[in-house]
Amino acid sequence: MGKKSYKHIYTAFIHGGIYGDERTGAVNVPIYQTSTYEQIHLGQHTGYEYSRTGNPTREALEALIAELEGGVAGFAFASGMAAISAVLTLFHSGDKVIISSNVYGGTFRVLDKIFKNFDIHYSIEDTTDLEALEKSITKEVKAIFIESPANPLLTITDLKAVADLAKNHGILSIVDNTFMTPYLQRPIQLGMDIVVHSGTKYLGGHSDLIAGLVVVNQKELADKLAFIQNATGGILQPFDSFLLIRGIKTLGVRLDRHVENASKIADYLLKHPAVKKIYYPGLKDFPGYEINKKQAKNGGAMLSFELKEEYDIRKFYDGLELIALAESLGGVESLVCHPASMTHASIPYKVRQKVGITEGLIRLSVGIEHVDEIIDDLETAIEAAREN
Ligand SMILES: *Cc1c(COP(=O)(O)O)cnc(C)c1O
């Protein structure tokens, strides 16, 4: 019980962090569904006082994600956006954060509509262009916030280069690792300071919970985040912490299948005469292929594509039967979305056009169903979408 040793990350998914329950031998960490803890004497407690501050189920999850990412501490929040917002409260009025040009729509929105009101600003930069990125680091800039692959065009940013750049300028580097998870990419090993996750996606893996995680690479940041988590209070509940631990146990096997399916589907779409453009970091002629190969295990399981003009994308979405039209990603079931009107609708039309999130763009989160059935469904929908 307690701490186990292991060599491979497959084993860490199951035995990492805090394993089981010392008192009973239960192989799972119990769900400590309690708000408070009885104190032994006045001024003497068990280490737990109140569940916003600390809860053993949440702590087991936090220890697990910290270990998987190779950081010094992890923090669990009620959603990915609560996690990202908590990180952004590290900054003060007058500060500025650089974000990459296709970050998650919610990250853009919280900066644009909320943090801006507190005089914390942002600028959108093409983080694949390191020279331009360096030039944009003015004295107000306190952090670079990136995603790689970014959402929804799967744009690849060189994580190590950005981490080095941030270090040289004495600012923080933050990466949203939701699309890759620590199984496929470990940004702290490449020098990044803070990793954030929407645990809602691959980590949870079953489209049955909303959760967020933060991992930091140094004690000073850990102390600040612990303070912020307790002070602002957007914590993950014990039951959801349990569900997320449970999801992570199968992350390795699930992702192996997700990725295997995604690369077959990418090949299918690449050869398809109806497809105008495909974005998948596992394809050799994808612009970020080499950098992604250097920093991640493979291309992941998210891909986006555009059909040629003579195809009606409304009919495409209507033509799908197996694949659900829905927000979100990373669950066992395949999901398709229309970024321009769904996940990225909060980004103004002009900005969307500028970064390439066109009206015809289709994003696919490849599930772990039998790949032939996913492809059959795509084929039927593409057929249905052909005008005349
Ligand atoms: C979904 C998502 C988020 C937001 O997470 P929630 O759990 O929905 O709050 C942030 N970043 C990325 C890349 C996401 O896909």
The ligand as an ORCA input file, in Angstrom:
! r2SCAN-3c Opt
* xyz 0 1
  C     -11.857     21.588    -23.063
  C     -10.617     22.317    -23.034
  C     -10.351     23.291    -22.057
  C     -11.393     23.690    -21.023
  O     -11.638     22.646    -20.129
  P     -13.048     22.426    -19.382
  O     -12.802     21.194    -18.594
  O     -14.086     22.276    -20.437
  O     -13.284     23.644    -18.545
  C      -9.133     23.917    -22.069
  N      -8.196     23.615    -22.989
  C      -8.395     22.709    -23.940
  C      -7.317     22.416    -24.932
  C      -9.609     22.025    -24.003
  O      -9.813     21.117    -24.978
*
